[in-house]
């Protein structure tokens, strides 16, 4: 397919970097949400309370709101993928 080959030939380093950042950030955001949701559950996965607790693990060891940091990185990765041509 000629269209597919042309599209592949147009791929630049920032497209690959942006996509890698997007996947990495999305995976960490998911991990953060799992950690947060598990704070309310027991070992069998049943919600046992709605109390606030301090999360530990993954990026929670380094920043106070890693889920928001990951979301910010997702938006930055989109800007990188688009070559900073579309910053809306």
Secondary structure as UniProt FT lines:
FT   HELIX           2..9
FT   HELIX           13..38
FT   TURN            39..40
FT   TURN            43..44
FT   HELIX           58..61
FT   HELIX           66..81
FT   TURN            82..84
//
